[in-house]
């Protein structure tokens, strides 16, 4: 009879440890899911920001090309587009 009590006691202890571990894993999973959701939101925001920056870069590239062309066709007055911008700032 004592042997069965020990067996039942051991089984109860294992069951309780298993239930505690399952609850801990469930809480950890919930925390990780919340973190994943937050990171997905951050990723979407950053992708939107990247798209806006790429669009602005595309719009501004034409001005860079124009300044480069102007510097090259200035008969040596300007070697770099930055010199044109600096001259404009002085005026």
The first five atom37 places (N, CA, C, CB, O) and aatype in JSON, in Angstrom:
{
  "aatype": [20, 20, 20, 20, 20, 20, 20, 20, 20, 20, 20, 20, 20, 20, 20, 20, 20, 20, 20, 20, 20, 20, 20, 20, 20, 20, 20, 20, 20, 20, 20, 20, 20, 20, 20, 20, 20, 20, 20, 20, 20, 20, 20, 20, 20, 20, 20, 20, 20, 20, 20, 20, 20, 20, 20, 20, 20, 20, 20, 20, 20, 20, 20, 20, 20, 20, 20, 20, 20, 20, 20, 20, 20, 20, 20, 20, 20, 20, 20, 20, 20, 20, 20, 20, 20, 20, 20, 20, 20, 20, 20],
  "atom_mask": [
    [1, 1, 1, 1, 1],
    [1, 1, 1, 1, 1],
    [1, 1, 1, 1, 1],
    [1, 1, 1, 1, 1],
    [1, 1, 1, 1, 1],
    [1, 1, 1, 1, 1],
    [1, 1, 1, 1, 1],
    [1, 1, 1, 1, 1],
    [1, 1, 1, 1, 1],
    [1, 1, 1, 1, 1],
    [1, 1, 1, 1, 1],
    [1, 1, 1, 1, 1],
    [1, 1, 1, 1, 1],
    [1, 1, 1, 1, 1],
    [1, 1, 1, 1, 1],
    [1, 1, 1, 1, 1],
    [1, 1, 1, 1, 1],
    [1, 1, 1, 1, 1],
    [1, 1, 1, 1, 1],
    [1, 1, 1, 1, 1],
    [1, 1, 1, 1, 1],
    [1, 1, 1, 1, 1],
    [1, 1, 1, 1, 1],
    [1, 1, 1, 1, 1],
    [1, 1, 1, 1, 1],
    [1, 1, 1, 1, 1],
    [1, 1, 1, 1, 1],
    [1, 1, 1, 1, 1],
    [1, 1, 1, 1, 1],
    [1, 1, 1, 1, 1],
    [1, 1, 1, 1, 1],
    [1, 1, 1, 1, 1],
    [1, 1, 1, 1, 1],
    [1, 1, 1, 1, 1],
    [1, 1, 1, 1, 1],
    [1, 1, 1, 1, 1],
    [1, 1, 1, 1, 1],
    [1, 1, 1, 1, 1],
    [1, 1, 1, 1, 1],
    [1, 1, 1, 1, 1],
    [1, 1, 1, 1, 1],
    [1, 1, 1, 1, 1],
    [1, 1, 1, 1, 1],
    [1, 1, 1, 1, 1],
    [1, 1, 1, 1, 1],
    [1, 1, 1, 1, 1],
    [1, 1, 1, 1, 1],
    [1, 1, 1, 1, 1],
    [1, 1, 1, 1, 1],
    [1, 1, 1, 1, 1],
    [1, 1, 1, 1, 1],
    [1, 1, 1, 1, 1],
    [1, 1, 1, 1, 1],
    [1, 1, 1, 1, 1],
    [1, 1, 1, 1, 1],
    [1, 1, 1, 1, 1],
    [1, 1, 1, 1, 1],
    [1, 1, 1, 1, 1],
    [1, 1, 1, 1, 1],
    [1, 1, 1, 1, 1],
    [1, 1, 1, 1, 1],
    [1, 1, 1, 1, 1],
    [1, 1, 1, 1, 1],
    [1, 1, 1, 1, 1],
    [1, 1, 1, 1, 1],
    [1, 1, 1, 1, 1],
    [1, 1, 1, 1, 1],
    [1, 1, 1, 1, 1],
    [1, 1, 1, 1, 1],
    [1, 1, 1, 1, 1],
    [1, 1, 1, 1, 1],
    [1, 1, 1, 1, 1],
    [1, 1, 1, 1, 1],
    [1, 1, 1, 1, 1],
    [1, 1, 1, 1, 1],
    [1, 1, 1, 1, 1],
    [1, 1, 1, 1, 1],
    [1, 1, 1, 1, 1],
    [1, 1, 1, 1, 1],
    [1, 1, 1, 1, 1],
    [1, 1, 1, 1, 1],
    [1, 1, 1, 1, 1],
    [1, 1, 1, 1, 1],
    [1, 1, 1, 1, 1],
    [1, 1, 1, 1, 1],
    [1, 1, 1, 1, 1],
    [1, 1, 1, 1, 1],
    [1, 1, 1, 1, 1],
    [1, 1, 1, 1, 1],
    [1, 1, 1, 1, 1],
    [1, 1, 1, 1, 1]
  ],
  "atom_positions": [
    [[0.82, -1.19, 0.0], [0.0, 0.0, 0.0], [0.88, 1.27, 0.0], [-0.94, -0.01, 1.21], [0.59, 2.23, -0.71]],
    [[1.92, 1.25, 0.79], [2.84, 2.39, 0.86], [3.48, 2.65, -0.51], [3.94, 2.14, 1.93], [3.69, 3.79, -0.9]],
    [[3.76, 1.59, -1.2], [4.37, 1.68, -2.51], [3.46, 2.42, -3.49], [4.7, 0.29, -3.05], [3.94, 3.23, -4.29]],
    [[2.18, 2.16, -3.44], [1.22, 2.83, -4.32], [1.05, 4.3, -3.96], [-0.14, 2.12, -4.26], [0.87, 5.14, -4.84]],
    [[1.12, 4.61, -2.66], [1.04, 6.02, -2.23], [2.23, 6.8, -2.78], [0.99, 6.12, -0.68], [2.09, 7.92, -3.25]],
    [[3.41, 6.19, -2.7], [4.6, 6.84, -3.25], [4.46, 7.04, -4.76], [5.86, 6.01, -2.93], [4.81, 8.09, -5.29]],
    [[3.94, 6.02, -5.42], [3.73, 6.09, -6.87], [2.76, 7.22, -7.21], [3.21, 4.74, -7.41], [3.02, 8.02, -8.11]],
    [[1.65, 7.28, -6.51], [0.64, 8.31, -6.74], [1.22, 9.69, -6.41], [-0.63, 8.04, -5.9], [0.98, 10.66, -7.13]],
    [[1.96, 9.76, -5.33], [2.57, 11.03, -4.93], [3.57, 11.51, -5.99], [3.28, 10.88, -3.57], [3.6, 12.69, -6.34]],
    [[4.38, 10.58, -6.5], [5.33, 10.94, -7.56], [4.61, 11.39, -8.83], [6.25, 9.74, -7.89], [4.99, 12.37, -9.46]],
    [[3.56, 10.67, -9.18], [2.78, 11.04, -10.37], [2.14, 12.42, -10.21], [1.7, 9.99, -10.64], [2.13, 13.21, -11.15]],
    [[1.6, 12.71, -9.04], [1.02, 14.02, -8.78], [2.07, 15.12, -8.88], [0.36, 14.05, -7.39], [1.82, 16.18, -9.45]],
    [[3.25, 14.85, -8.33], [4.33, 15.84, -8.38], [4.75, 16.08, -9.84], [5.55, 15.37, -7.54], [4.93, 17.22, -10.25]],
    [[4.89, 15.0, -10.61], [5.25, 15.14, -12.03], [4.17, 15.88, -12.79], [5.49, 13.75, -12.67], [4.46, 16.73, -13.64]],
    [[2.92, 15.57, -12.47], [1.8, 16.24, -13.13], [1.81, 17.74, -12.83], [0.46, 15.62, -12.69], [1.63, 18.57, -13.72]],
    [[2.02, 18.06, -11.56], [2.05, 19.48, -11.17], [3.21, 20.21, -11.83], [2.15, 19.61, -9.64], [3.06, 21.34, -12.27]],
    [[4.38, 19.56, -11.9], [5.52, 20.18, -12.58], [5.21, 20.37, -14.07], [6.8, 19.32, -12.4], [5.54, 21.39, -14.66]],
    [[4.57, 19.38, -14.66], [4.2, 19.47, -16.07], [3.2, 20.58, -16.32], [3.62, 18.16, -16.55], [3.32, 21.32, -17.3]],
    [[2.22, 20.7, -15.45], [1.23, 21.77, -15.59], [1.88, 23.15, -15.42], [0.09, 21.59, -14.57], [1.56, 24.09, -16.14]],
    [[2.79, 23.26, -14.46], [3.48, 24.54, -14.23], [4.34, 24.89, -15.44], [4.36, 24.46, -12.95], [4.38, 26.04, -15.87]],
    [[5.03, 23.88, -15.98], [5.87, 24.12, -17.15], [5.01, 24.53, -18.35], [6.7, 22.87, -17.49], [5.38, 25.43, -19.1]],
    [[3.87, 23.87, -18.53], [2.97, 24.21, -19.63], [2.44, 25.63, -19.49], [1.8, 23.21, -19.69], [2.35, 26.37, -20.48]],
    [[2.09, 26.02, -18.28], [1.6, 27.39, -18.04], [2.71, 28.41, -18.33], [1.09, 27.54, -16.59], [2.45, 29.46, -18.91]],
    [[3.92, 28.08, -17.91], [5.05, 28.99, -18.15], [5.31, 29.11, -19.66], [6.33, 28.48, -17.43], [5.54, 30.21, -20.16]],
    [[5.27, 28.0, -20.37], [5.49, 28.04, -21.81], [4.38, 28.8, -22.53], [5.58, 26.62, -22.37], [4.63, 29.49, -23.51]],
    [[3.15, 28.67, -22.03], [2.03, 29.4, -22.63], [2.21, 30.9, -22.42], [0.69, 28.93, -22.02], [1.96, 31.69, -23.34]],
    [[2.64, 31.3, -21.23], [2.88, 32.72, -20.96], [4.03, 33.24, -21.82], [3.2, 32.94, -19.46], [3.96, 34.36, -22.35]],
    [[5.06, 32.45, -21.97], [6.2, 32.85, -22.8], [5.79, 32.97, -24.26], [7.36, 31.84, -22.65], [6.22, 33.9, -24.95]],
    [[4.96, 32.04, -24.74], [4.47, 32.1, -26.1], [3.64, 33.36, -26.34], [3.64, 30.85, -26.42], [3.78, 34.02, -27.36]],
    [[2.79, 33.68, -25.38], [1.97, 34.88, -25.49], [2.85, 36.13, -25.56], [0.99, 34.98, -24.3], [2.6, 37.04, -26.35]],
    [[3.88, 36.17, -24.73], [4.81, 37.31, -24.71], [5.54, 37.41, -26.05], [5.84, 37.17, -23.55], [5.7, 38.5, -26.59]],
    [[5.97, 36.28, -26.6], [6.66, 36.28, -27.88], [5.74, 36.69, -29.01], [7.26, 34.91, -28.16], [6.17, 37.36, -29.95]],
    [[4.47, 36.31, -28.94], [3.51, 36.71, -29.97], [3.27, 38.21, -29.93], [2.19, 35.96, -29.79], [3.14, 38.85, -30.98]],
    [[3.19, 38.78, -28.74], [3.03, 40.22, -28.61], [4.25, 40.94, -29.18], [2.81, 40.62, -27.14], [4.12, 41.95, -29.87]],
    [[5.43, 40.41, -28.88], [6.66, 41.01, -29.38], [6.71, 40.92, -30.91], [7.9, 40.32, -28.76], [7.11, 41.86, -31.59]],
    [[6.29, 39.77, -31.45], [6.26, 39.61, -32.9], [5.31, 40.62, -33.54], [5.83, 38.18, -33.27], [5.64, 41.21, -34.56]],
    [[4.15, 40.82, -32.94], [3.17, 41.77, -33.46], [3.74, 43.19, -33.45], [1.87, 41.71, -32.65], [3.57, 43.95, -34.41]],
    [[4.42, 43.55, -32.37], [5.02, 44.86, -32.26], [6.11, 45.04, -33.33], [5.6, 45.08, -30.86], [6.2, 46.08, -33.97]],
    [[6.94, 44.01, -33.5], [8.02, 44.09, -34.48], [7.48, 44.15, -35.91], [8.97, 42.9, -34.33], [8.06, 44.82, -36.76]],
    [[6.38, 43.45, -36.17], [5.77, 43.53, -37.5], [5.26, 44.94, -37.77], [4.61, 42.5, -37.63], [5.4, 45.45, -38.89]],
    [[4.67, 45.57, -36.77], [4.22, 46.95, -36.92], [5.39, 47.89, -37.19], [3.47, 47.41, -35.68], [5.3, 48.77, -38.04]],
    [[6.47, 47.69, -36.46], [7.67, 48.51, -36.67], [8.22, 48.29, -38.07], [8.74, 48.18, -35.62], [8.63, 49.24, -38.74]],
    [[8.23, 47.04, -38.52], [8.72, 46.73, -39.86], [7.88, 47.42, -40.93], [8.71, 45.22, -40.08], [8.42, 47.99, -41.88]],
    [[6.56, 47.38, -40.77], [5.68, 48.04, -41.74], [5.94, 49.53, -41.78], [4.22, 47.77, -41.4], [5.97, 50.13, -42.86]],
    [[6.12, 50.14, -40.62], [6.4, 51.58, -40.56], [7.72, 51.89, -41.24], [6.42, 52.06, -39.1], [7.82, 52.85, -42.01]],
    [[8.74, 51.09, -40.96], [10.05, 51.33, -41.56], [10.02, 51.11, -43.07], [11.1, 50.43, -40.91], [10.71, 51.82, -43.81]],
    [[9.25, 50.15, -43.53], [9.13, 49.93, -44.97], [8.43, 51.11, -45.63], [8.36, 48.63, -45.27], [8.8, 51.51, -46.74]],
    [[7.44, 51.67, -44.96], [6.78, 52.87, -45.48], [7.73, 54.05, -45.53], [5.57, 53.22, -44.63], [7.75, 54.8, -46.51]],
    [[8.53, 54.21, -44.47], [9.52, 55.29, -44.44], [10.54, 55.12, -45.56], [10.24, 55.33, -43.07], [10.95, 56.08, -46.21]],
    [[10.95, 53.88, -45.78], [11.93, 53.59, -46.83], [11.35, 53.96, -48.19], [12.35, 52.11, -46.81], [12.04, 54.56, -49.02]],
    [[10.11, 53.61, -48.43], [9.48, 53.92, -49.71], [9.41, 55.43, -49.92], [8.07, 53.31, -49.78], [9.65, 55.92, -51.02]],
    [[9.08, 56.17, -48.86], [9.02, 57.64, -48.98], [10.4, 58.21, -49.28], [8.47, 58.26, -47.68], [10.53, 59.09, -50.13]],
    [[11.42, 57.7, -48.6], [12.78, 58.19, -48.81], [13.26, 57.87, -50.23], [13.74, 57.59, -47.77], [13.93, 58.69, -50.87]],
    [[12.93, 56.68, -50.72], [13.32, 56.32, -52.08], [12.62, 57.2, -53.1], [13.0, 54.84, -52.35], [13.22, 57.59, -54.11]],
    [[11.36, 57.53, -52.85], [10.63, 58.42, -53.76], [11.25, 59.81, -53.77], [9.14, 58.5, -53.36], [11.4, 60.42, -54.83]],
    [[11.62, 60.3, -52.6], [12.25, 61.62, -52.52], [13.61, 61.6, -53.2], [12.4, 62.07, -51.05], [13.97, 62.54, -53.91]],
    [[14.35, 60.53, -53.0], [15.66, 60.4, -53.64], [15.5, 60.39, -55.16], [16.37, 59.12, -53.17], [16.3, 61.0, -55.88]],
    [[14.48, 59.72, -55.64], [14.22, 59.68, -57.08], [13.9, 61.08, -57.61], [13.06, 58.71, -57.38], [14.36, 61.46, -58.69]],
    [[13.09, 61.83, -56.85], [12.75, 63.2, -57.28], [13.98, 64.1, -57.28], [11.66, 63.8, -56.37], [14.15, 64.92, -58.18]],
    [[14.83, 63.95, -56.28], [15.99, 64.83, -56.16], [17.13, 64.44, -57.09], [16.48, 64.83, -54.73], [18.01, 65.26, -57.37]],
    [[17.12, 63.22, -57.57], [18.19, 62.76, -58.45], [18.26, 63.59, -59.74], [17.99, 61.27, -58.8], [19.34, 63.83, -60.26]],
    [[17.11, 64.03, -60.23], [17.11, 64.84, -61.46], [17.84, 66.16, -61.25], [15.67, 65.1, -61.93], [18.48, 66.67, -62.17]],
    [[17.75, 66.72, -60.04], [18.46, 67.97, -59.76], [19.96, 67.72, -59.66], [17.95, 68.61, -58.46], [20.77, 68.55, -60.1]],
    [[20.32, 66.58, -59.09], [21.74, 66.23, -59.03], [22.3, 66.07, -60.44], [21.94, 64.92, -58.21], [23.39, 66.56, -60.75]],
    [[21.55, 65.4, -61.3], [22.0, 65.22, -62.67], [22.11, 66.56, -63.39], [21.04, 64.28, -63.43], [23.04, 66.78, -64.17]],
    [[21.16, 67.45, -63.14], [21.21, 68.78, -63.76], [22.44, 69.54, -63.28], [19.93, 69.58, -63.44], [23.14, 70.14, -64.09]],
    [[22.72, 69.53, -61.98], [23.89, 70.23, -61.46], [25.18, 69.62, -62.0], [23.9, 70.2, -59.93], [26.13, 70.33, -62.29]],
    [[25.21, 68.3, -62.13], [26.39, 67.64, -62.69], [26.59, 68.08, -64.14], [26.25, 66.1, -62.6], [27.71, 68.39, -64.55]],
    [[25.52, 68.1, -64.9], [25.6, 68.53, -66.29], [26.04, 69.99, -66.37], [24.24, 68.35, -66.99], [26.85, 70.35, -67.22]],
    [[25.51, 70.83, -65.48], [25.87, 72.25, -65.47], [27.34, 72.43, -65.14], [25.01, 73.03, -64.46], [28.01, 73.27, -65.74]],
    [[27.86, 71.66, -64.2], [29.27, 71.76, -63.83], [30.15, 71.32, -64.99], [29.57, 70.92, -62.57], [31.18, 71.93, -65.26]],
    [[29.76, 70.26, -65.67], [30.56, 69.76, -66.79], [30.54, 70.71, -67.98], [30.05, 68.38, -67.22], [31.52, 70.79, -68.72]],
    [[29.45, 71.43, -68.17], [29.34, 72.32, -69.33], [29.65, 73.77, -68.98], [27.95, 72.22, -69.93], [29.31, 74.67, -69.74]],
    [[30.3, 74.01, -67.84], [30.58, 75.39, -67.42], [31.93, 75.88, -67.91], [30.52, 75.5, -65.91], [32.41, 76.91, -67.45]],
    [[32.55, 75.18, -68.82], [33.85, 75.56, -69.38], [34.9, 75.77, -68.3], [33.71, 76.83, -70.21], [35.7, 76.7, -68.39]],
    [[34.9, 74.92, -67.3], [35.94, 74.96, -66.27], [35.66, 75.9, -65.12], [37.21, 75.33, -66.89], [36.46, 75.96, -64.18]],
    [[34.56, 76.65, -65.15], [34.25, 77.55, -64.04], [33.94, 76.76, -62.77], [33.06, 78.46, -64.41], [34.3, 77.17, -61.67]],
    [[33.29, 75.64, -62.93], [32.93, 74.79, -61.8], [33.39, 73.37, -62.08], [31.41, 74.83, -61.52], [33.12, 72.81, -63.14]],
    [[34.08, 72.78, -61.11], [34.55, 71.41, -61.27], [33.55, 70.41, -60.69], [35.92, 71.23, -60.61], [33.43, 69.29, -61.19]],
    [[32.85, 70.82, -59.65], [31.9, 69.94, -58.97], [30.57, 70.67, -58.8], [32.45, 69.49, -57.59], [30.54, 71.89, -58.73]],
    [[29.48, 69.93, -58.73], [28.17, 70.55, -58.48], [28.12, 71.3, -57.15], [27.07, 69.49, -58.51], [27.38, 72.27, -57.0]],
    [[28.91, 70.85, -56.18], [28.93, 71.54, -54.88], [29.43, 72.97, -55.02], [29.81, 70.78, -53.89], [29.02, 73.85, -54.25]],
    [[30.29, 73.21, -55.97], [30.8, 74.58, -56.2], [29.68, 75.5, -56.69], [31.97, 74.58, -57.22], [29.62, 76.67, -56.33]],
    [[28.81, 74.95, -57.51], [27.66, 75.74, -58.0], [26.76, 76.1, -56.83], [26.85, 74.96, -59.09], [26.32, 77.24, -56.7]],
    [[26.48, 75.12, -55.96], [25.61, 75.36, -54.8], [26.27, 76.36, -53.87], [25.31, 74.03, -54.05], [25.59, 77.24, -53.33]],
    [[27.57, 76.25, -53.66], [28.28, 77.17, -52.78], [28.23, 78.59, -53.36], [29.75, 76.72, -52.58], [28.04, 79.55, -52.62]],
    [[28.38, 78.71, -54.63], [28.33, 80.03, -55.29], [26.93, 80.63, -55.13], [28.69, 79.92, -56.81], [26.79, 81.82, -54.86]],
    [[25.91, 79.81, -55.28], [24.54, 80.28, -55.11], [24.31, 80.74, -53.66], [23.53, 79.16, -55.49], [23.65, 81.75, -53.43]],
    [[24.85, 79.99, -52.69], [24.68, 80.36, -51.29], [25.34, 81.7, -50.99], [25.26, 79.29, -50.39], [24.83, 82.46, -50.17]],
    [[26.47, 81.99, -51.64], [27.18, 83.25, -51.42], [26.36, 84.41, -51.95], [28.56, 83.21, -52.1], [26.34, 85.49, -51.36]],
    [[25.68, 84.18, -53.07], [24.87, 85.26, -53.65], [23.64, 85.42, -52.83], [24.5, 84.97, -55.14], [22.8, 86.27, -53.12]]
  ]
}
